[in-house]
Amino acid sequence: MYVRFSRTTPDGQYQETTAQFKTSPQILSNIDPVNTTNTVSKLLSSVEYFKLGGSWFILVFIFQ
């Protein structure tokens, strides 16, 4: 998954960056329901970690 971030620097310049986040593959079958909770949680944690690193970036959108 790719995430686009933006921010305004202290000197007023607008910046954008794109970051890529990955999770481990999961085996899917017709028998078991798909559980996306863990995958979504891991991705959101990665995004928050990126933002909390002092970057001050704001999530703009998510794309593949």
mmCIF file of the N, C-alpha and C atoms, coordinates in Angstrom:
data_MODEL
# 
_entry.id   MODEL 
# 
loop_
_atom_site.group_PDB 
_atom_site.id 
_atom_site.type_symbol 
_atom_site.label_atom_id 
_atom_site.label_alt_id 
_atom_site.label_comp_id 
_atom_site.label_asym_id 
_atom_site.label_entity_id 
_atom_site.label_seq_id 
_atom_site.pdbx_PDB_ins_code 
_atom_site.Cartn_x 
_atom_site.Cartn_y 
_atom_site.Cartn_z 
_atom_site.occupancy 
_atom_site.B_iso_or_equiv 
_atom_site.pdbx_formal_charge 
_atom_site.auth_seq_id 
_atom_site.auth_comp_id 
_atom_site.auth_asym_id 
_atom_site.auth_atom_id 
_atom_site.pdbx_PDB_model_num 
ATOM 1   N N  . MET A 1 1  ? 0.841   -1.152  0.000  1.00 0.00 ? 1  MET A N  1 
ATOM 2   C CA . MET A 1 1  ? 0.000   0.000   0.000  1.00 0.00 ? 1  MET A CA 1 
ATOM 3   C C  . MET A 1 1  ? 0.895   1.226   0.000  1.00 0.00 ? 1  MET A C  1 
ATOM 4   N N  . TYR A 1 2  ? 0.498   2.211   -0.750 1.00 0.00 ? 2  TYR A N  1 
ATOM 5   C CA . TYR A 1 2  ? 1.220   3.473   -0.783 1.00 0.00 ? 2  TYR A CA 1 
ATOM 6   C C  . TYR A 1 2  ? 0.381   4.540   -0.090 1.00 0.00 ? 2  TYR A C  1 
ATOM 7   N N  . VAL A 1 3  ? 1.058   5.413   0.618  1.00 0.00 ? 3  VAL A N  1 
ATOM 8   C CA . VAL A 1 3  ? 0.373   6.487   1.333  1.00 0.00 ? 3  VAL A CA 1 
ATOM 9   C C  . VAL A 1 3  ? 1.018   7.810   0.947  1.00 0.00 ? 3  VAL A C  1 
ATOM 10  N N  . ARG A 1 4  ? 0.205   8.766   0.561  1.00 0.00 ? 4  ARG A N  1 
ATOM 11  C CA . ARG A 1 4  ? 0.697   10.103  0.235  1.00 0.00 ? 4  ARG A CA 1 
ATOM 12  C C  . ARG A 1 4  ? 0.548   10.982  1.475  1.00 0.00 ? 4  ARG A C  1 
ATOM 13  N N  . PHE A 1 5  ? 1.626   11.663  1.828  1.00 0.00 ? 5  PHE A N  1 
ATOM 14  C CA . PHE A 1 5  ? 1.652   12.576  2.963  1.00 0.00 ? 5  PHE A CA 1 
ATOM 15  C C  . PHE A 1 5  ? 1.991   13.974  2.470  1.00 0.00 ? 5  PHE A C  1 
ATOM 16  N N  . SER A 1 6  ? 1.556   14.975  3.218  1.00 0.00 ? 6  SER A N  1 
ATOM 17  C CA . SER A 1 6  ? 1.951   16.352  2.912  1.00 0.00 ? 6  SER A CA 1 
ATOM 18  C C  . SER A 1 6  ? 2.213   17.092  4.213  1.00 0.00 ? 6  SER A C  1 
ATOM 19  N N  . ARG A 1 7  ? 2.912   18.223  4.086  1.00 0.00 ? 7  ARG A N  1 
ATOM 20  C CA . ARG A 1 7  ? 3.159   19.077  5.247  1.00 0.00 ? 7  ARG A CA 1 
ATOM 21  C C  . ARG A 1 7  ? 3.583   20.451  4.749  1.00 0.00 ? 7  ARG A C  1 
ATOM 22  N N  . THR A 1 8  ? 3.485   21.413  5.653  1.00 0.00 ? 8  THR A N  1 
ATOM 23  C CA . THR A 1 8  ? 4.014   22.747  5.410  1.00 0.00 ? 8  THR A CA 1 
ATOM 24  C C  . THR A 1 8  ? 5.195   22.923  6.346  1.00 0.00 ? 8  THR A C  1 
ATOM 25  N N  . THR A 1 9  ? 6.336   23.278  5.800  1.00 0.00 ? 9  THR A N  1 
ATOM 26  C CA . THR A 1 9  ? 7.550   23.442  6.598  1.00 0.00 ? 9  THR A CA 1 
ATOM 27  C C  . THR A 1 9  ? 7.476   24.744  7.395  1.00 0.00 ? 9  THR A C  1 
ATOM 28  N N  . PRO A 1 10 ? 8.323   24.897  8.418  1.00 0.00 ? 10 PRO A N  1 
ATOM 29  C CA . PRO A 1 10 ? 8.318   26.129  9.212  1.00 0.00 ? 10 PRO A CA 1 
ATOM 30  C C  . PRO A 1 10 ? 8.532   27.405  8.374  1.00 0.00 ? 10 PRO A C  1 
ATOM 31  N N  . ASP A 1 11 ? 9.225   27.266  7.236  1.00 0.00 ? 11 ASP A N  1 
ATOM 32  C CA . ASP A 1 11 ? 9.425   28.447  6.387  1.00 0.00 ? 11 ASP A CA 1 
ATOM 33  C C  . ASP A 1 11 ? 8.321   28.619  5.343  1.00 0.00 ? 11 ASP A C  1 
ATOM 34  N N  . GLY A 1 12 ? 7.223   27.839  5.464  1.00 0.00 ? 12 GLY A N  1 
ATOM 35  C CA . GLY A 1 12 ? 6.043   28.015  4.626  1.00 0.00 ? 12 GLY A CA 1 
ATOM 36  C C  . GLY A 1 12 ? 6.022   27.236  3.328  1.00 0.00 ? 12 GLY A C  1 
ATOM 37  N N  . GLN A 1 13 ? 6.993   26.379  3.079  1.00 0.00 ? 13 GLN A N  1 
ATOM 38  C CA . GLN A 1 13 ? 7.011   25.596  1.850  1.00 0.00 ? 13 GLN A CA 1 
ATOM 39  C C  . GLN A 1 13 ? 6.124   24.358  1.999  1.00 0.00 ? 13 GLN A C  1 
ATOM 40  N N  . TYR A 1 14 ? 5.412   24.033  0.921  1.00 0.00 ? 14 TYR A N  1 
ATOM 41  C CA . TYR A 1 14 ? 4.555   22.849  0.880  1.00 0.00 ? 14 TYR A CA 1 
ATOM 42  C C  . TYR A 1 14 ? 5.376   21.673  0.374  1.00 0.00 ? 14 TYR A C  1 
ATOM 43  N N  . GLN A 1 15 ? 5.296   20.527  1.055  1.00 0.00 ? 15 GLN A N  1 
ATOM 44  C CA . GLN A 1 15 ? 6.020   19.326  0.656  1.00 0.00 ? 15 GLN A CA 1 
ATOM 45  C C  . GLN A 1 15 ? 5.071   18.144  0.615  1.00 0.00 ? 15 GLN A C  1 
ATOM 46  N N  . GLU A 1 16 ? 5.342   17.229  -0.313 1.00 0.00 ? 16 GLU A N  1 
ATOM 47  C CA . GLU A 1 16 ? 4.615   15.969  -0.382 1.00 0.00 ? 16 GLU A CA 1 
ATOM 48  C C  . GLU A 1 16 ? 5.619   14.834  -0.472 1.00 0.00 ? 16 GLU A C  1 
ATOM 49  N N  . THR A 1 17 ? 5.235   13.692  0.063  1.00 0.00 ? 17 THR A N  1 
ATOM 50  C CA . THR A 1 17 ? 6.049   12.491  -0.071 1.00 0.00 ? 17 THR A CA 1 
ATOM 51  C C  . THR A 1 17 ? 5.124   11.289  -0.110 1.00 0.00 ? 17 THR A C  1 
ATOM 52  N N  . THR A 1 18 ? 5.612   10.216  -0.691 1.00 0.00 ? 18 THR A N  1 
ATOM 53  C CA . THR A 1 18 ? 4.863   8.962   -0.737 1.00 0.00 ? 18 THR A CA 1 
ATOM 54  C C  . THR A 1 18 ? 5.683   7.903   -0.024 1.00 0.00 ? 18 THR A C  1 
ATOM 55  N N  . ALA A 1 19 ? 5.021   7.151   0.831  1.00 0.00 ? 19 ALA A N  1 
ATOM 56  C CA . ALA A 1 19 ? 5.678   6.068   1.561  1.00 0.00 ? 19 ALA A CA 1 
ATOM 57  C C  . ALA A 1 19 ? 4.962   4.759   1.228  1.00 0.00 ? 19 ALA A C  1 
ATOM 58  N N  . GLN A 1 20 ? 5.715   3.676   1.230  1.00 0.00 ? 20 GLN A N  1 
ATOM 59  C CA . GLN A 1 20 ? 5.145   2.362   0.965  1.00 0.00 ? 20 GLN A CA 1 
ATOM 60  C C  . GLN A 1 20 ? 5.165   1.546   2.248  1.00 0.00 ? 20 GLN A C  1 
ATOM 61  N N  . PHE A 1 21 ? 4.037   0.919   2.558  1.00 0.00 ? 21 PHE A N  1 
ATOM 62  C CA . PHE A 1 21 ? 3.917   0.091   3.751  1.00 0.00 ? 21 PHE A CA 1 
ATOM 63  C C  . PHE A 1 21 ? 3.477   -1.311  3.335  1.00 0.00 ? 21 PHE A C  1 
ATOM 64  N N  . LYS A 1 22 ? 4.057   -2.314  4.001  1.00 0.00 ? 22 LYS A N  1 
ATOM 65  C CA . LYS A 1 22 ? 3.767   -3.711  3.657  1.00 0.00 ? 22 LYS A CA 1 
ATOM 66  C C  . LYS A 1 22 ? 3.410   -4.493  4.912  1.00 0.00 ? 22 LYS A C  1 
ATOM 67  N N  . THR A 1 23 ? 2.671   -5.573  4.714  1.00 0.00 ? 23 THR A N  1 
ATOM 68  C CA . THR A 1 23 ? 2.411   -6.532  5.784  1.00 0.00 ? 23 THR A CA 1 
ATOM 69  C C  . THR A 1 23 ? 2.744   -7.927  5.259  1.00 0.00 ? 23 THR A C  1 
ATOM 70  N N  . SER A 1 24 ? 2.750   -8.878  6.144  1.00 0.00 ? 24 SER A N  1 
ATOM 71  C CA . SER A 1 24 ? 3.015   -10.264 5.751  1.00 0.00 ? 24 SER A CA 1 
ATOM 72  C C  . SER A 1 24 ? 1.834   -10.812 4.965  1.00 0.00 ? 24 SER A C  1 
ATOM 73  N N  . PRO A 1 25 ? 2.096   -11.682 3.993  1.00 0.00 ? 25 PRO A N  1 
ATOM 74  C CA . PRO A 1 25 ? 0.996   -12.286 3.240  1.00 0.00 ? 25 PRO A CA 1 
ATOM 75  C C  . PRO A 1 25 ? 0.158   -13.186 4.142  1.00 0.00 ? 25 PRO A C  1 
ATOM 76  N N  . GLN A 1 26 ? -1.100  -13.332 3.788  1.00 0.00 ? 26 GLN A N  1 
ATOM 77  C CA . GLN A 1 26 ? -1.999  -14.214 4.519  1.00 0.00 ? 26 GLN A CA 1 
ATOM 78  C C  . GLN A 1 26 ? -2.578  -15.234 3.563  1.00 0.00 ? 26 GLN A C  1 
ATOM 79  N N  . ILE A 1 27 ? -2.769  -16.450 4.055  1.00 0.00 ? 27 ILE A N  1 
ATOM 80  C CA . ILE A 1 27 ? -3.379  -17.509 3.258  1.00 0.00 ? 27 ILE A CA 1 
ATOM 81  C C  . ILE A 1 27 ? -4.895  -17.386 3.392  1.00 0.00 ? 27 ILE A C  1 
ATOM 82  N N  . LEU A 1 28 ? -5.562  -17.313 2.266  1.00 0.00 ? 28 LEU A N  1 
ATOM 83  C CA . LEU A 1 28 ? -7.019  -17.198 2.248  1.00 0.00 ? 28 LEU A CA 1 
ATOM 84  C C  . LEU A 1 28 ? -7.611  -18.486 1.708  1.00 0.00 ? 28 LEU A C  1 
ATOM 85  N N  . SER A 1 29 ? -8.802  -18.831 2.213  1.00 0.00 ? 29 SER A N  1 
ATOM 86  C CA . SER A 1 29 ? -9.486  -20.022 1.719  1.00 0.00 ? 29 SER A CA 1 
ATOM 87  C C  . SER A 1 29 ? -10.982 -19.741 1.664  1.00 0.00 ? 29 SER A C  1 
ATOM 88  N N  . ASN A 1 30 ? -11.699 -20.639 1.010  1.00 0.00 ? 30 ASN A N  1 
ATOM 89  C CA . ASN A 1 30 ? -13.157 -20.511 0.926  1.00 0.00 ? 30 ASN A CA 1 
ATOM 90  C C  . ASN A 1 30 ? -13.829 -20.867 2.248  1.00 0.00 ? 30 ASN A C  1 
ATOM 91  N N  . ILE A 1 31 ? -13.121 -21.565 3.105  1.00 0.00 ? 31 ILE A N  1 
ATOM 92  C CA . ILE A 1 31 ? -13.719 -22.080 4.336  1.00 0.00 ? 31 ILE A CA 1 
ATOM 93  C C  . ILE A 1 31 ? -13.733 -21.026 5.448  1.00 0.00 ? 31 ILE A C  1 
ATOM 94  N N  . ASP A 1 32 ? -12.611 -20.351 5.649  1.00 0.00 ? 32 ASP A N  1 
ATOM 95  C CA . ASP A 1 32 ? -12.493 -19.400 6.741  1.00 0.00 ? 32 ASP A CA 1 
ATOM 96  C C  . ASP A 1 32 ? -12.835 -17.982 6.279  1.00 0.00 ? 32 ASP A C  1 
ATOM 97  N N  . PRO A 1 33 ? -13.507 -17.224 7.138  1.00 0.00 ? 33 PRO A N  1 
ATOM 98  C CA . PRO A 1 33 ? -13.773 -15.824 6.778  1.00 0.00 ? 33 PRO A CA 1 
ATOM 99  C C  . PRO A 1 33 ? -12.466 -15.023 6.758  1.00 0.00 ? 33 PRO A C  1 
ATOM 100 N N  . VAL A 1 34 ? -12.427 -14.008 5.945  1.00 0.00 ? 34 VAL A N  1 
ATOM 101 C CA . VAL A 1 34 ? -11.239 -13.165 5.839  1.00 0.00 ? 34 VAL A CA 1 
ATOM 102 C C  . VAL A 1 34 ? -11.200 -12.238 7.049  1.00 0.00 ? 34 VAL A C  1 
ATOM 103 N N  . ASN A 1 35 ? -10.088 -12.247 7.767  1.00 0.00 ? 35 ASN A N  1 
ATOM 104 C CA . ASN A 1 35 ? -9.917  -11.387 8.935  1.00 0.00 ? 35 ASN A CA 1 
ATOM 105 C C  . ASN A 1 35 ? -8.903  -10.299 8.571  1.00 0.00 ? 35 ASN A C  1 
ATOM 106 N N  . THR A 1 36 ? -9.386  -9.119  8.348  1.00 0.00 ? 36 THR A N  1 
ATOM 107 C CA . THR A 1 36 ? -8.507  -8.011  7.955  1.00 0.00 ? 36 THR A CA 1 
ATOM 108 C C  . THR A 1 36 ? -8.087  -7.154  9.136  1.00 0.00 ? 36 THR A C  1 
ATOM 109 N N  . THR A 1 37 ? -8.587  -7.451  10.313 1.00 0.00 ? 37 THR A N  1 
ATOM 110 C CA . THR A 1 37 ? -8.313  -6.624  11.487 1.00 0.00 ? 37 THR A CA 1 
ATOM 111 C C  . THR A 1 37 ? -6.821  -6.505  11.768 1.00 0.00 ? 37 THR A C  1 
ATOM 112 N N  . ASN A 1 38 ? -6.107  -7.631  11.784 1.00 0.00 ? 38 ASN A N  1 
ATOM 113 C CA . ASN A 1 38 ? -4.671  -7.598  12.076 1.00 0.00 ? 38 ASN A CA 1 
ATOM 114 C C  . ASN A 1 38 ? -3.893  -6.848  10.999 1.00 0.00 ? 38 ASN A C  1 
ATOM 115 N N  . THR A 1 39 ? -4.239  -7.078  9.748  1.00 0.00 ? 39 THR A N  1 
ATOM 116 C CA . THR A 1 39 ? -3.543  -6.421  8.649  1.00 0.00 ? 39 THR A CA 1 
ATOM 117 C C  . THR A 1 39 ? -3.744  -4.914  8.709  1.00 0.00 ? 39 THR A C  1 
ATOM 118 N N  . VAL A 1 40 ? -4.975  -4.490  8.878  1.00 0.00 ? 40 VAL A N  1 
ATOM 119 C CA . VAL A 1 40 ? -5.276  -3.054  8.953  1.00 0.00 ? 40 VAL A CA 1 
ATOM 120 C C  . VAL A 1 40 ? -4.590  -2.436  10.165 1.00 0.00 ? 40 VAL A C  1 
ATOM 121 N N  . SER A 1 41 ? -4.604  -3.128  11.289 1.00 0.00 ? 41 SER A N  1 
ATOM 122 C CA . SER A 1 41 ? -3.959  -2.625  12.500 1.00 0.00 ? 41 SER A CA 1 
ATOM 123 C C  . SER A 1 41 ? -2.459  -2.429  12.294 1.00 0.00 ? 41 SER A C  1 
ATOM 124 N N  . LYS A 1 42 ? -1.804  -3.399  11.648 1.00 0.00 ? 42 LYS A N  1 
ATOM 125 C CA . LYS A 1 42 ? -0.361  -3.292  11.394 1.00 0.00 ? 42 LYS A CA 1 
ATOM 126 C C  . LYS A 1 42 ? -0.052  -2.129  10.457 1.00 0.00 ? 42 LYS A C  1 
ATOM 127 N N  . LEU A 1 43 ? -0.865  -1.968  9.425  1.00 0.00 ? 43 LEU A N  1 
ATOM 128 C CA . LEU A 1 43 ? -0.645  -0.868  8.489  1.00 0.00 ? 43 LEU A CA 1 
ATOM 129 C C  . LEU A 1 43 ? -0.846  0.492   9.162  1.00 0.00 ? 43 LEU A C  1 
ATOM 130 N N  . LEU A 1 44 ? -1.890  0.622   9.949  1.00 0.00 ? 44 LEU A N  1 
ATOM 131 C CA . LEU A 1 44 ? -2.133  1.883   10.648 1.00 0.00 ? 44 LEU A CA 1 
ATOM 132 C C  . LEU A 1 44 ? -1.029  2.188   11.655 1.00 0.00 ? 44 LEU A C  1 
ATOM 133 N N  . SER A 1 45 ? -0.516  1.159   12.311 1.00 0.00 ? 45 SER A N  1 
ATOM 134 C CA . SER A 1 45 ? 0.599   1.353   13.243 1.00 0.00 ? 45 SER A CA 1 
ATOM 135 C C  . SER A 1 45 ? 1.839   1.851   12.503 1.00 0.00 ? 45 SER A C  1 
ATOM 136 N N  . SER A 1 46 ? 2.085   1.301   11.325 1.00 0.00 ? 46 SER A N  1 
ATOM 137 C CA . SER A 1 46 ? 3.237   1.737   10.523 1.00 0.00 ? 46 SER A CA 1 
ATOM 138 C C  . SER A 1 46 ? 3.094   3.189   10.092 1.00 0.00 ? 46 SER A C  1 
ATOM 139 N N  . VAL A 1 47 ? 1.900   3.569   9.698  1.00 0.00 ? 47 VAL A N  1 
ATOM 140 C CA . VAL A 1 47 ? 1.644   4.957   9.300  1.00 0.00 ? 47 VAL A CA 1 
ATOM 141 C C  . VAL A 1 47 ? 1.847   5.896   10.487 1.00 0.00 ? 47 VAL A C  1 
ATOM 142 N N  . GLU A 1 48 ? 1.335   5.529   11.645 1.00 0.00 ? 48 GLU A N  1 
ATOM 143 C CA . GLU A 1 48 ? 1.500   6.364   12.836 1.00 0.00 ? 48 GLU A CA 1 
ATOM 144 C C  . GLU A 1 48 ? 2.967   6.484   13.233 1.00 0.00 ? 48 GLU A C  1 
ATOM 145 N N  . TYR A 1 49 ? 3.698   5.395   13.138 1.00 0.00 ? 49 TYR A N  1 
ATOM 146 C CA . TYR A 1 49 ? 5.131   5.419   13.452 1.00 0.00 ? 49 TYR A CA 1 
ATOM 147 C C  . TYR A 1 49 ? 5.869   6.377   12.522 1.00 0.00 ? 49 TYR A C  1 
ATOM 148 N N  . PHE A 1 50 ? 5.511   6.350   11.250 1.00 0.00 ? 50 PHE A N  1 
ATOM 149 C CA . PHE A 1 50 ? 6.110   7.254   10.275 1.00 0.00 ? 50 PHE A CA 1 
ATOM 150 C C  . PHE A 1 50 ? 5.821   8.717   10.647 1.00 0.00 ? 50 PHE A C  1 
ATOM 151 N N  . LYS A 1 51 ? 4.586   8.993   11.008 1.00 0.00 ? 51 LYS A N  1 
ATOM 152 C CA . LYS A 1 51 ? 4.194   10.366  11.343 1.00 0.00 ? 51 LYS A CA 1 
ATOM 153 C C  . LYS A 1 51 ? 4.820   10.834  12.653 1.00 0.00 ? 51 LYS A C  1 
ATOM 154 N N  . LEU A 1 52 ? 4.963   9.936   13.618 1.00 0.00 ? 52 LEU A N  1 
ATOM 155 C CA . LEU A 1 52 ? 5.472   10.320  14.931 1.00 0.00 ? 52 LEU A CA 1 
ATOM 156 C C  . LEU A 1 52 ? 6.985   10.477  14.948 1.00 0.00 ? 52 LEU A C  1 
ATOM 157 N N  . GLY A 1 53 ? 7.642   10.148  13.869 1.00 0.00 ? 53 GLY A N  1 
ATOM 158 C CA . GLY A 1 53 ? 9.095   10.275  13.798 1.00 0.00 ? 53 GLY A CA 1 
ATOM 159 C C  . GLY A 1 53 ? 9.553   11.722  13.690 1.00 0.00 ? 53 GLY A C  1 
ATOM 160 N N  . GLY A 1 54 ? 8.677   12.661  13.973 1.00 0.00 ? 54 GLY A N  1 
ATOM 161 C CA . GLY A 1 54 ? 9.044   14.066  13.919 1.00 0.00 ? 54 GLY A CA 1 
ATOM 162 C C  . GLY A 1 54 ? 8.885   14.680  12.545 1.00 0.00 ? 54 GLY A C  1 
ATOM 163 N N  . SER A 1 55 ? 8.209   13.978  11.644 1.00 0.00 ? 55 SER A N  1 
ATOM 164 C CA . SER A 1 55 ? 8.098   14.467  10.267 1.00 0.00 ? 55 SER A CA 1 
ATOM 165 C C  . SER A 1 55 ? 7.006   15.527  10.108 1.00 0.00 ? 55 SER A C  1 
ATOM 166 N N  . TRP A 1 56 ? 6.023   15.511  10.956 1.00 0.00 ? 56 TRP A N  1 
ATOM 167 C CA . TRP A 1 56 ? 4.877   16.428  10.898 1.00 0.00 ? 56 TRP A CA 1 
ATOM 168 C C  . TRP A 1 56 ? 4.075   16.278  9.602  1.00 0.00 ? 56 TRP A C  1 
ATOM 169 N N  . PHE A 1 57 ? 4.212   15.142  8.933  1.00 0.00 ? 57 PHE A N  1 
ATOM 170 C CA . PHE A 1 57 ? 3.427   14.897  7.727  1.00 0.00 ? 57 PHE A CA 1 
ATOM 171 C C  . PHE A 1 57 ? 1.991   14.536  8.100  1.00 0.00 ? 57 PHE A C  1 
ATOM 172 N N  . ILE A 1 58 ? 1.066   14.884  7.222  1.00 0.00 ? 58 ILE A N  1 
ATOM 173 C CA . ILE A 1 58 ? -0.349  14.578  7.380  1.00 0.00 ? 58 ILE A CA 1 
ATOM 174 C C  . ILE A 1 58 ? -0.733  13.615  6.257  1.00 0.00 ? 58 ILE A C  1 
ATOM 175 N N  . LEU A 1 59 ? -1.451  12.561  6.597  1.00 0.00 ? 59 LEU A N  1 
ATOM 176 C CA . LEU A 1 59 ? -1.902  11.595  5.597  1.00 0.00 ? 59 LEU A CA 1 
ATOM 177 C C  . LEU A 1 59 ? -2.895  12.280  4.656  1.00 0.00 ? 59 LEU A C  1 
ATOM 178 N N  . VAL A 1 60 ? -2.637  12.188  3.356  1.00 0.00 ? 60 VAL A N  1 
ATOM 179 C CA . VAL A 1 60 ? -3.516  12.793  2.352  1.00 0.00 ? 60 VAL A CA 1 
ATOM 180 C C  . VAL A 1 60 ? -4.428  11.749  1.746  1.00 0.00 ? 60 VAL A C  1 
ATOM 181 N N  . PHE A 1 61 ? -3.850  10.650  1.231  1.00 0.00 ? 61 PHE A N  1 
ATOM 182 C CA . PHE A 1 61 ? -4.659  9.550   0.716  1.00 0.00 ? 61 PHE A CA 1 
ATOM 183 C C  . PHE A 1 61 ? -3.847  8.268   0.633  1.00 0.00 ? 61 PHE A C  1 
ATOM 184 N N  . ILE A 1 62 ? -4.569  7.152   0.484  1.00 0.00 ? 62 ILE A N  1 
ATOM 185 C CA . ILE A 1 62 ? -3.987  5.820   0.411  1.00 0.00 ? 62 ILE A CA 1 
ATOM 186 C C  . ILE A 1 62 ? -4.325  5.246   -0.957 1.00 0.00 ? 62 ILE A C  1 
ATOM 187 N N  . PHE A 1 63 ? -3.340  4.593   -1.593 1.00 0.00 ? 63 PHE A N  1 
ATOM 188 C CA . PHE A 1 63 ? -3.582  3.993   -2.889 1.00 0.00 ? 63 PHE A CA 1 
ATOM 189 C C  . PHE A 1 63 ? -2.709  2.755   -3.055 1.00 0.00 ? 63 PHE A C  1 
ATOM 190 N N  . GLN A 1 64 ? -3.001  1.973   -4.092 1.00 0.00 ? 64 GLN A N  1 
ATOM 191 C CA . GLN A 1 64 ? -2.230  0.745   -4.352 1.00 0.00 ? 64 GLN A CA 1 
ATOM 192 C C  . GLN A 1 64 ? -1.250  0.963   -5.456 1.00 0.00 ? 64 GLN A C  1 
# 
